[in-house]
């Protein structure tokens, strides 16, 4: 309830029917919505009024003779066939026109690759950097190139009024020109299993300068290994299932105190040393862990060897079993926090 | 001897378990279907109430909130919404009106003793039972396992939704998916064989004088439905087999890594499943035509248009399946063509609504429970149909697709329309089927309560969907909670009103007043025989007439029913001739 009241107060909820208009196309879509809406209201009220009026006027009263009435009236029937036909043709036309605007991106649109997998999105920008946050510059056409690593997902941003399924084995594209600054919802709309309803993200619409700045800071390439490992945990989807503070997520083992612990798998007991970690990161589910479903998605193409090394360094740093002779060269500064 | 003849009817004609289990009597088969189909409704409805209850809070309050239970809660929800859909679609909505009311009334409306193929009819029933039992047993196992950690033998689960989309269903879904798909496959044959039976019956068993345009509109509706059943269901059958082949043998037809296409499955699936929704609604519309006419004592308005629009809907329904895939990645051209065709199906439906209103005009309306359900149908079908316009138009469909707006739309047509029509039909033909009358006051209360409960449940979902709430979500953003709470309260009201209907019928069966042959004064042929009918339906061959010539009956208060009016001298003039067509035999 509080969340809703906050939203209403801040204007983030929008109107009674529609969310705020966040894109150049939203206005056109909403116009059509309300065009159809008032036609519906008209016809519904017409049917309601006639139904109630007839029910009242022609209710059975004892002794009253029945009135004369025709069994059909061709002119009337043709009229009420013809007029709805005209109306739906008009609706179709506006729907088609709006759709073509939604569906065909301008040639100079800024491309963001969106990769969906059970149950998170990952975004890759033209500079090659990857993030699990979607930022886009305001008032700039952006085209999303959608691909899936596993099953069909959906990509829906209500305030932009755009949605498309993400289908494995092909690229689907949608585009937007965002007009309203702020942080808006991204929802998965195609059922994709257990955590379908948790597959949500956000899109941050920001001024172009801010966006460029944010983009430049992506990658963390210059960070030391431990810090970069944490950054990768945060941005490459690991944090969806693995905690780093010892909390049990039910989906995957926590990384805290993992290094050099004894791991019970379906094929025996392993000591989680560097080799073990390397194997289970690059070949997920090869040693199914007792008490967990084998649901880790593939990491091929997502992590290179440097990335894997940095992740292992981070995992070591948060284990009580790791006692380096010398402390790390620089204390981890505040990286991207989540 | 004559006393025995007076009381002997199809229920008492033969006794014993085998006389029911091996019956060839279409009326008994109708009742057998009724028991199973209503049980399916109860099961599917229970799942609905459970999942609405789960949605009272954003984070599945029914389970503890630690991570292990989070997984369990989501699996439970995903199983529940999948079972709700599959049980309701395949075990309730598709068979309900044709297999119960159609089986019972179609032969009688044709003045016949039975359907064209009585043994095929019994076989249809047993195929239905087999599919239903397979479905229910195997898939309930999923609920029991996820909710209570009870493991039934072969108790798998289904978590794909009733749509079984690939590649999730073929690679990630729970094991029960194959059993569920096979259950649907088997149930489909029940549907096909019933369709064949009805088509053959209508073609070959019409009596002399009953031309196509002198049939009751319920028969036109069943005929159009049967065409769809026969043409579309085999496509589903093959699709389901391909799905099983994909899952078990990894054939690759829907797997992109082997050169297949996941969207191909959607084409195959919706090619059946869109016409399937016309299998659901056409018989319902047929019932409404009968009920509105009889309970307002008025000839149906625009018979020809209604009859032809039934067939038009059946045919046009085959051309619009792609609107379920507007955001799947079809080409813009394909999307546009399907959008245009989708609008065409709006027209026959609109025509019918106006014709029904035209029937009420200058009628003499009785507010029986059947009539109240029929009036509820008209309002709710109007909303359901009109909201289809938002979804048929491409630009508005894009944001609304796969949200709660769609859920609200199809529940308005499947529950608000089809279920209301089914209940109207049950109340209308209850006296004929059982020879007893139900208490009308409780029937009216239930109708009004269901109308209120239904709108409370589903109207907020339109608003929630327009605001972006996706469907099939076990948890949801907190902003949507008020809508969910209102919706859940509505679902409880619906449950209460449906229990009321069930008790009303039970009380009618046990303690109801004895029903006359024609309690409402209808003129279609089923009213020309006693209530309940004898084994062979008619003691004397009925006389064929315009089925909506209701003036042929007059009310007899002593039996609280209608009896044939004594013939009056025909008034002079052309207008009069139009009103009273001569009866031919």
Interface residues (C-beta under 8 A of the other chain):
Chain A: X1 X2 X3 X4 X7 X13 X14 X16 X17 X18 X19 X28 X29 X32 X33 X36 X37 X39 X40 X43 X44 X47 X48 X50 X51 X54 X55 X58 X59 X60 X64 X66 X67 X68 X69 X70 X71 X72 X73 X76 X77 X80 X81 X84 X85 X88 X89 X91 X92 X94 X95 X96 X97 X98 X99 X100 X101 X102 X103 X104 X118 X150 X151 X152 X154 X156 X158 X161 X162 X163 X164 X165 X167 X168 X169 X170 X172 X185 X187 X188 X189 X190 X191 X192 X193 X194 X195 X196 X197 X198 X200 X247 X248 X249 X250 X251
Chain B: X66 X67 X68 X69 X70 X71 X74 X75 X78 X159 X160 X161 X165 X166 X167 X168 X171 X172 X173 X256 X257 X261 X262 X263 X296 X297 X298 X299 X300 X301 X302 X303 X304 X305 X327 X328 X329 X332 X335 X336 X339 X340 X343 X344 X346 X347 X350 X351 X353 X354 X355 X357 X358 X360 X361 X362 X363 X364 X365 X366 X367 X375 X378 X379 X382 X383 X386 X387 X389 X390 X392 X393 X394 X395 X396 X397 X398 X399 X401 X402 X403 X463 X466 X467 X468 X470 X471 X472 X473 X474 X475 X476 X477 X478 X479 X480 X481 X482 X548 X578 X579
